[in-house]
Amino acid sequence: MRRLTAILCLTIAVLLGSAGVSWGADYQKGYAAYKSGDYATALREWKPLAEQGDASAQYNLGVMYANGKGVPQDGKTALKSFTLSAEQGNAYAQYSLGYMYENGRGVIQDNIHAHMWYNIAASQGYKYATKNRDLLAKEMTPSQIEKAQELARDCVRKKYKGC
C-alpha cells in the first residue's frame, strides 16, 4: 500500500510539474500573438517573462507601451521596460532609449543621452543606431558629442547599469 501511495504521489507531482510548464509564459506564443494583432495574449505571455528578467520580453513590453498596442500608450512605462532590457545589453532597447531621448517620449528631450544610447547600440552592430547617431550628431556641438561619447564609455564600463 505504501508503494502504491508513493507511486501515486510521484505521478501527481510529475503531472502537476509538467502542467506548470505547459501553462507557463511562452515567448514564441507571445511573439506570434503580437504579430497577428492579439495584443492581450502577447501581454499575458510576455509580462511574467519580463518580471523574471527576460530582456527580450522587457523590450517587447516597452514596444507595446510606447505604441499603445494592447495597453494604454505610456512613455514612462515604456522607458522603464526599455531601461531594464538595455541594462542587460539588448541593443534594440538601447536604440529605443536613444529614440525616446531624441524625441522626448517619456523623458525630457535630451540629444546628449540620445546620442549616448544610439552610440551604445551602434557599438553592438545595430545599423539603425549608427544612422540615427550620425544624423543627430549633425545637430549637436562638438562639446555635446564629446560629452555623449564620455557618457557612453562610462555606461559600457558600468555594464549598462545606472546610465
N, C-alpha and C positions, 0 to 999 in steps of 0.2 A: 504494500500500500504506500509506503514511504517513497518507493522508487517511482510509482505512478504519479504521486503528488509532485515529486521533483521534476519529472518529465513534463507534466502539465504546466508547472510554473515556468520552466525554461522555455517551453513552446510559446506561452503567452508573452514572456519577456521579449523573445525574438520577434514575434508578430507585432507587438507594440513598438519595438525599436525600428522595424522596417517601415511601419506605417508612418512614424515620425519623419523618416527620410523622404517618403513619397509626398507627405503633406508639407514639407519644408519649402522655404523660399527657393525659387529656381531662376537663376539669372537669365538663361536662354528663353524660358517661358515668358519672362517679363519683356525681354527684347522683342520676341515675336508679337506679343500683345501690343507693345508700343508701336511697332511698325504697322500693325493692322488698325491702329486707332483706338484700341481697347486700353485706354489710359488707366482705368480703375484696376484692371488686372496687373498692369505693369507696376503701378504703385504698390499694390498688395505684395507682389513678388520682390520688388527691389528694396522696399523700406526696411524689412528685417535684415537684409544683407548689408544695407548701408549702416544700420545701427550696430552691426557686428564688425564694421570697419572695412567692408569691401569697397575699394577705391572706385571701381567701375560703377557699382550701384550708387555710390555717393555722387559721382559725376552725372549719371543719368537722372537722378532726382534733381540735381541742380538744373539740368536742362528743362525738366518738366516745370519747375518753379519759375525759371527765367522766362519761359514761353507760355505759361498758363495752360499747360496740357494736362487735363485731368485734375488739376489743383488750381486754386486761385493764384494768379500771377503775383509773385512776391520776390522782389530783388534781394531782400535781406536774407531770406531763407535760401535762395539760390546761391548767394555769396557764401553762406555758411557751408552748404554742401560742396561747392567747388573748392573751398578752402580745405576742408577735410580731405578731399581727394588729392588736391595739389600737394598737400603736406606729405603724401605718400609717393610723390613723384609722377603723378598722372599728368602727362603733357597736355592732354585735351583740357583738363581742368585748369591748368596753369594758363593756357591760351584763353580760356573763358574768363579767368580773372583779369587778364590783360584787357580783354574786350569790355568787361564791366567797368574797370577803372577808366578806360579811354572814353567811354560813353556815359559815365555817371549813373550806372544802373545798380541800385542797391548800395552805392557808396558815393561820396563826393568825387566828382571828376578829377582825375589826377594823372597827367601824362607821364610823370616820373615812375609811378607804380605800374602804370600800364606798360611802359617800355620794359621795366624790370621783369614783369611776368611774361611778356612776349619773348624777351631775351632768354629767360629760363626755358620756356617751351621750345624755342628755336635751338637751344643748345642740345636738345634731345632729338633734333632732326625733324621737328614739326614745321613743314614748309610754310604753312599759312601764318604761323607765328613770325617767321623770318620776314615775310612780306609785310605784315602789319607793323612790325617793329621798325622796319626801314621806312615805311610811309610816315609813321608817327614821328620818327627822328627828324624828318624834314620840317616839322612844326616846332621843334624844340631847339633851345640854345645849346651850345657845346657844354656848358656847365650843367645843364639839366641832364643831358645824355651821360655825362661823366658820373653824376650822382646816381642815375638809374643803373648804370653798369656796376657801380660800387655796391649798391643795394642787392643786385643780382648775385654778385660774388659772395656777399655776406650770407644771403639766403641759401645758396648752394652749400656753403661751409656749414651752416646750421641744419643741413639736410631738410630744407624747406619748412622748418618749424618756426612759427612766430614771425613770418615775413609780412 
